[in-house]
Amino acid sequence: MQFINGTRRSGSGAPLSVVAPATGAEIASGPGANAADVEAAVTAAREAFPGWAGLTPGARSDIMHEWARILKTRAEELASVESLNAGKPIRLSSEFDVPGTIDNTAFFAGAARHLDGKASAEYSGDHTSSIRREPIGVIGSISPWNYPLQMAAWKILPAIAAGNTVVLKPSELTPLSSLIFAEAATEAGVPPGVINVLTGTGLEAGQPLVEHPAVAMVSFTGSTAVGKQVAATAAGAVKRVHLELGGKAPFVVFDDADLEAAARGAVAGALINVGQDCTAATRAYVQRPLFEEFVGRVADLMDQVRLGPVEDPETDMGSLISRKHRDKVSGMVERARESGAKIVRGGRIPDHTPEAGAYYEPTLITGAAQSSEIVQQEIFGPVLVVLPFDTDDEAIALANDTPYGLAASAWSRSVFRTQRAAREIQAGCVWINDHIPIISEMPHGGYKSSGFGKDMSAYAFEEYTNIKHVMSDITAEARKPWHEVIFRAE
Ligand code: NAD
């Protein structure tokens, strides 16, 4: 279950069992990766680096275009593996995860030829200054389980388009699609060692990867708690770090909003991927005149969402990633209930889904306190909390009142209100009259405790390249005016 130096091989660590969360059935097993596998993968990546970095951007681009083409031919296989391993309805994996990944691959194939910097110029008058944008080296990437394929793509693509090599450690719960993604790269002509995938736990494989002295940069997507540990470890060796962490997106509905659009947007934005989306709508703030009707419409729409087997094209919502994670989600909902919040819909395990699966009903909550856990902390489940507000100032203050800052949305027909929200909400993305869509050309990344650095788009190259200033004398004089600081004028 490891992919090192262009081939699949067994790991040397503790046994790993990969389970389909919707049914509880084991779908793969084998030894996980440990420090010895990290050593082998990092060595392969280090050896592959000079050759890959030395290719012309055009040559890297050609190989990556071929990779995108091969991924298209394996799209169905990828969608069904992703659906099974992550508990996603097949409609979601085949219409969102897989096409998004193919588009991202094609985007970075093109972007590989557009690594630009400032134009050369004579800023001092006596020198020509130019900028070299250089790859960093071996990147240690660590990804989560919620969108396994897309997260692997977001980590690997900009890094290798810029000439780096990568060792990726996906979540131990969802390693299968990352292995296929790397295998397709090799088939397309990406040389062995440029992309390596280690499937293992955070402690057995992730920690040694972050600590490895030949890993020049750590790129991490996951929870804020683990991100802080990763950053602390990397700081010890002054490694560059890119952190994409948790979110708690506000969804602000002003009283002039299109109510139907807002209610539909809230349900889709809260329930996508069973709410296991770092940008999911989790806190809807609704101006008081619309509050009751918004809650009613959201409840009605949630009633229409069909839970079921992930392979059924009629299924709208699949299962959470594990029963352990479901316990966390239901624990937060129970504590909200006990502290006086009203559970308007859901808040329970459905009775018609497999007992060994990890399903949870779409859940709508009102009456929670702004300071409560359910409003402040990431739930990562199909749970939407709706709270009222009175003034625009209050809405902006409430939207900004959590430690997170990944994404947000504002719903209004007034350009003044939406532009104010775009300016004043502290988040890496603010949608106006929508919530969730992403595109390869635009960046994704957080403010505040949601991390720093950007995935996707040409902005991702800022993470994965070093900027070198080259300053060349153009006077050909041995005696330069600035030498007077040392040699007295003669
Ligand atoms: P997690 O933090 O538990 O794990 C993430 C990855 O880190 C996994 O591969 C895990 O094995 C590894 N890991 C755990 N301990 C480690 C350690 N000590 N050293 C190195 N690696 C270690 O997160 P998760 O539960 O897999 O994913 C859910 C979280 O990811 C949520 O908080 C979500 O918001 C976040 N997320 C953020 C974004 C974003 O773009 N900001 C995108 C997707 C998910």
Residues whose N, C-alpha, C, O or C-beta is under 5 A from the ligand:
A	BS01	NAD	I142 S143 P144 W145 K169 P170 S171 E172 G200 T201 G202 L203 G206 Q207 T221 G222 S223 T224 V226 E244 L245 G246 G247 C278 S450
